[in-house]
Amino acid sequence: MKQSLQLRTSQHLALTPQLQQSIRLLQLSTLELHQEIEQILGDNPLLERLDDPLDRSVRLLADGAINNAPPSAEAPPAPGPQAEGDAAPAPTAEGEAFEGGADGERGDADWSEGGGSGSSGGGGEDEDGRPQLEACAITLREHLMEQVREATLSARDRALAELVIDAIDDNGYLEEPLDEIHARMPEELEIEIEELRCALALVQSMDPVGVGARSAAECLALQIRRMPGVAMVTRRMALTIVEGYLGWFAQREYSKLKKALDCDDEDLREVQAVVRQCNPHPGAAFAANVSDYVVPDVIVRPAKSGWAVTLNPDVMPRLRVNSLYASLLKQGKSEAQMGAQLQEAKWLIKNMRQRFDTILRVAEAIVERQRNFFSHGAVAMRPLVLREIADTLGLHESTISRVTTQKYMLTPHGMFELKYFFGSHVATEAGGEASSTAIRALIAQLTGAEDPRNPLSDSKIAEMLGEQGMVIARRTVAKYREALKIPPVSLRKSL
């Protein structure tokens, strides 16, 4: 085959680095956005941040007292040749980069001055000027070990009790059976299984009540035996239920329980109250669980003309190009690499502005279409899809999807992700459409107002929704009920 050269023209879509950065910033959450900015600030010296995330943090003086002066407060002019510089007005944008050392000196002056006042003013007080620091959380193992050290035990019994404690999980249950613990013990120690049982009994007598149990039934039984103020008959019946009929009790098979125990509703109701006071996870109180808080990106407040939508200023970083490096670039006194960094800084500032503008536009469009929700709650939610917002704003559906992912809106009804306001629809008898979110809210209202002795079944709920004009199947009601974490009818029944 003969070789030849040919020229062809074609079109293809190419993503520029600026567009790629814009798309990436748009889909980041608030936390991920600030992490991205901190990384960029460390890599690009031409970019600087005006808002310090640590401005509102507590600052301590040299003696441990709290510095009540704002971080930006300037010290009074000191005598000497530097007094004139300290008393000068705030530096301009062109000279701000040079004022880092001067600002540090003024900060040291504030530190020393505050330390002196704290030491002189707090001489007659014990802890008025000292911060109250949170103590370290104690673990379940440390709590049990402390009780073992306080008990009068021999060295062998103490070692066996500590061995049992090491086999207890975070919920307070014994993970490994005693037989397996005994099997892996060295033979030269001559430890009998009965000694391990005594050590386990010692641990089970400690606080919290129920620790060291090998099953949920044993955990509840340990707590019921040590529960004060319980009648003997009720205590014996409760122990019988948790040790032999716990499955029936969990499934609320009250008729079978009354027949097996030969009791009436009143006796069973007293037993139920006793069992409900027990904690099936006695060690959970010592778990170090840290709550994660969501910061809203958009805030919706009532206004005279309807609803006002504003961006949350706390999540909007204030960025700018360093004026010193920018002036050096204009004078041609910098390297070529700094020119590329200057362009990257401008791109980032522009993309950040575009990101928040897009979020605000999408939020305003959502509020405009879901006005009934903000006025009346979730039961008034209307069906909404991404394409409807995309067509209104002239954007692509993928852009709306990125904007509504991990972005949150603070409303008078609570905090919601922007995706919460989008949902499928269910047809009504009148030919209209009802939002699935509104149907879930109605299901929650119906189950919340039901008679506990005769709860509503899924078929009954579907029938009641049909009376309101919403055509919905029983299995759809079951799916929505499970999404709301509402138990089935058998588990909602009470005496």
N, C-alpha and C positions, 0 to 999 in steps of 0.2 A: 504493500500500500504506500502510495506516495505521500510524503509529509508536506504540510503547507501551514502557513500562518494566517489566522483569521482574526478580525476585530469585531466584537459584538458589544452592543449596549444593552444593559438590563437595569432594572430597578429592584432594590431590596431595602428592607427596613433595618436600620442600624441604630442601636441604642448608644448615644453619646455618654461619656462618663457623668456629665451633669444630670442627664435623664435617669441614669441608673441610680445615682445618689438620691434623686428626688423620689423615685419609687421606693427605695429602701427606707428612707426616712418616713415615708407616709405609712408604711405598714408596721413601724416600730411602736411599741407601747411607751408610756411615759417613762418608766424605769429604764427600758432599753435605750430610749432616746438620750437620756442624760448620761448613761454609760458610754454611748457612742460619742457624745460631745466631749466628755472628759478624755477619751482616747485621742480625739482629733486635736484638742487643745494641747495635749502633750507632744503631738507630732508636728504641729504647725505653729511656729512662734509668731506669725503675723496675725493670729486670731486670739482675741482675749475676751473674757467674760466679765460683764459689769456686775452681775448679781452673784454674790458669794453664797452658796448653799449653807455655809456655817455661820452666817451673820446672826441668826436667831439662837445659836447654841449658847450654853452657859460657859462663860470664861472665868477662870480661876486666877486669883492673885498669887503672889509668892508664898503667902502664909496659908493658902488653902481657902481664903474667903472668896466670895462671889464678887466679881467685878460688875458693878451696876452701870458703869459708864458704857454708852454705845460703842461698838467697835470702831466707828468712823469719827469718834470725838477726838479733837486735837488737844494736846496739852497746852497750857499757858506758856507764853514765851519765856525762856530761861535766860538769865543774864549771861553775857559773853558774846563772842563773835557770831554764834549761831542763832542768837535771838532774833535777828532781823530775818533770817531765812525761815525760822519757825513761824513768825508772825505774818509771813507772806500769804496772800490769798491762795485759794485752791489752784493747783496747776492746771494749765490748759491741756487740751487733748494732745497738742504736739509734744508737750514736755512731760506727759504723765508717766511714760516709761522710765524717765530719769528719776522720778520721785520715789522709786521703790525703797532706796536706802533711807531717804528722809522720813518716809512713812514708818519705816521700821524703827528709826530713832524715836519718833514721837510715840510709837507704841511702847517702847521701853520706858519712856518717861511716864506714860500712863500707868505702866505696871509698877514702877517703883513708888510713884505717888500714891496709888491706891493701896499698895502694901503698907505704906507708912500710916495711912489713915485707918486701915483695917486693924493694925496692931495697937494703935493708940485708942481708937474708939471701942475696940472689943476687949480691952484689958479686963473689965469687970464682968464680962459675960463668959459663959462656958462654951456654948455652941451656936450662938446667934449668927456669927459670920461664917460658919462652916456649912458646906453643902451636906445634905443627907443622902448618902450613897446607898444604893440597893444592895442588900446582902446576896451572896451567891445562893442559888437554889440548892437545897439538899436533895439527894437522890434517895430512892427507896432502899438501895443497898446500904447507904450511909446511915439512914434512919434505923434500920434493923441492926446494923453493926453496933451502933451506939447503945441500943437496948441490951445486946449481948454483953458488952463491956460493963454495963451497970449491974448485970445479974451476977449472983454468987455461984460460979461454976468452976469446975476443975478445968485444967488445961486441955484435957482430952475432950470433955463435953463442949467446951468453947470452940475447939477446932471442928468438931462435927457440926455444930450449929452454923458456923461460918461456911462450911462445905455445903450445907443445905441452902443457905442464903445465896450462895453463888449460882445455884441452879434455878433461882426464881426469876421470872421474866418481868418486864416493865408493868404488866397488868397485875402482878402479885401471884401468879400461878406457878406451881412447880413444873418446870418444863420436862425434866428427866425423871422417870420412875425411880423409886428407891432401889429396886432390884438392879437396874443398870448402874446406878451410883455405887452400889455395893460390889458389883462385879469388877469394876475398874479400880478398886482400892487394892493397894499392895497387901499380899498375904501375910507378910511379916508383922503388919500392924494388928492382926487378929481382931478386926472389927466385925462385930455381929450385926445382922440386919435389924435386930431388936434395938441396938444402940442408935441406928439411923432413924428408926421410928420414934424413939424418945426425943431425938434432936428435932425431928419434924414437928412433934407435938409441942415442943418448946417454942419453935418459930411460929406455929399457928396460934399460940397464946399471946403473941405480941400485937402491937399496934402497927398498922391499921387492922381492924378486925376482918378476918377472912383471908389474910395473907398466907401463902403456903398451901393453898388448896390445890387439889389435883384435878378438879372438875368444877363446873358451875354449880352443880348440886351440892358438893361439899363446901364450896365458898358460901353459898346461901345458908347452909345448915350451921356453919360456924358462927355466922352473924346472928341467926335466930336464937341460938343457944345463949348468947351473951347479950341479947337485947333486953333492956330493963322495962318493967311496967307492962309485961304481957301475961295474960292469964295462962294458967297451966294447960287448960284444955285447948286454947287457941294455939299455944306454942307447940303442943304435941301434934295437932292437926297440920300446922304449917310444916313441921319437920317431916311428917308423913308425905305431904304433897311434894316437897322439893327433893326428897330422897327416892320416891317411887312413882310420882305422877307429874313430874315437871313438864313433860311433853304435852300432856293434856292441859295443864295449867297455861302453858305458853300459847296453845291453840285455842284457849278459852272454851274448852269442852266442859262447860259447867254442869250439864246434865249427867255426864259420866262421872265427874268428880263427886257430885252429891250422892250418886248411887253407890260409889265405891267407899265413900267415907261415912255414909248414912247421916248426912247433915242437911240443914236447910239453907235458904239463901242468906239469912242473917249471919250464920256461922261462916259460910264461905266468903262473905263480904269482909268479915273481920280478919280472916286468914289472908285475903287478898291485900288488905291494908298493911299487914305485917310484912308480907313478902315484898311489897313495893318499897318499903323503907330500906331494904338491903341494897348494897352496891355490888353488882357483879364484877366490877373491875376495881378492887380496893387499892391497887397500886397506881391507878391513873392520876391520882391527885399529886403524885410526885413527878409526873412527867413534865419536862421542860418544853411546853408547847408555845411557840411564838406566833402570835397572830399577824397575819398579813393585811395591811390596810390599803385600800384603793383610793387614789387621789383622782377626783373628777377632772376631765379635760374641758367639759362644758358645763355651765351652770344655767339653769332655767328658773326664772323668778316671775311671779305675777306682775303685770304692769297694767296701766290704765287702758291701753289699746289691746291687751291680750296677754301674751307671754313674751318676756324679754330673754333673749339667748345671748350669753356672753362667754368668752373664753376665760378659763381660770388663769389669772396672772401668775399663780404660784408654780405652774408647770411650764411656763414660757421662758426659756433662757434668753438673756439679753446678751447678744454677741456683737462685736464690732471689730474692724480691722485696726491693728495697732498703728497709730498715726506716725510714730517715729520711723518704723520700717517702711511705711508707705512713702514718707518724704524722702527717705534714702533711695528708694526705687525711682522716684521722679528725678532725683539728681544724678542717677546713674552710678551710685556709689555702692551698689550691692551686687551679689552674684546672680547668675541667671536662674538658679534654683529658687531664689526668693521670689522671682517673678511668677513662677508656677505656683508657689505656695500662696501668693497674693490672689491669684485667680481662683484657687481652691477655696480660700476664705470667703471671697465674694460669692462663689457658687453656694457655699454652705449657708450663708446668711440669706440669700435669695430663696433657696429651697426650704429653709426653716419658715420663712414668711409665707411661702406658698403652702406649706404643710398645714399651718394653723388656719390660713384662710379657707382651705378646702374643708377642714374639719368644721369650721364655723358655718360654711355654706350648707354642708350636709346636715348639720344639726338643725339649722333653721328650717330646711325643707322637711325634716322629720317632724318637728314641732308643728309646722303648718298643717300637716296631714293628720297628726294625732292630737289635735286640740281637745277632743273629747276625753282622751286618756288623762291629760293634765287637769281637766276640770272634774271628772267623775271617777277616775281610777281605771284599773285593768279591765273591768267589765265593759268599758266603752271603747276598747281598742278596736281599730278597724284593720282589715287586711292590707298588707303593704309588702311589696316586693322590691328588690334592688333596681329592677329596670325602671320602675316608676320614678324613683329619685334620680337615676342616671339620665333619663330623658328630660327631666325638668331642668337639671343643671348642665346638660350638654356634656356629660362625662361618660366614661365607659363603666360597665358593671363591675369590672375587676377593680377599678379605682374606688368605687363605692364600697366594695367588699373589703379593701385594704383600710379604708377610713373607719369603717364600723367595727373592725377587729381590735379588741383590747383597748378600745376608747370608751370612756364612761361619761355618763351624764347625770348630774345631780338635779333631782326634781323634788317638788313638794311631797311626792309619794315614795321617795327613796332614791338609792343609787342604782342605775341600770346601765348595762352595756348597750351601745348603740344598736347592736344586732337584736336586742330584745324587742325593739319596735317593729321588726319585720317578722311576718308569720304567714302561714298558709291560710286559706279560707275554707269555710264550710258553707254549703248552700242552705238557704232558708226556704220555707214554704212560700214566702211572698216573692221569691225570685231574686232576693238579695244575697249578700254574702256576710258571714260573720267570721271574725278573726279567731284563730285557734287559741290565742292568748286570752281573749275574752271568755272562750268556752272553759278554759282551765280555771279562770277566776270564778266562774259560775259554779264549777264543780267543787272548788274549795269552799265557796259559800254554802252550798247545799250540804256538804258533809260536815261543815262546822256547825250548822244549825239543826242537825238531825238528832233524833232521840237515841241516846246511847244504848238503851235496851232494845231498840228496834232500828238498827242503822239501815241506811239505804244501800241496796244492791246496785251493781252496774246497770242492770236492766231497768231498774226503777229510775236511776238518774237519767238514763237515755230517754225514758218516757217523759220525765218532767221537762227535759230540755226540748223534746218534741212539742210539748204543750206551749212552749214559748216560741215555736216556729223554727227551731234548729233541728235539721235532719241529721242525726248522728247515730252511728251504730254502737252496739254494746262494747265490742272490742276496741273501738276508738275511745270510748269512755274509760275502759280499763287502761289503755295506753297513756292517756292524759293523767289518770289517777296515779299510776306508777311514776310518771314524770314528776308529779307533785309530792312524791314520797308519802302518799296516803295509804295506810294499810288496807287490805281487802275487808269485806264486810264481816268475815268471821273474827278478825282480830280487832275490829272496832266495837264489838259487842261487849257490854258490861252488865253487871248484875243490877 
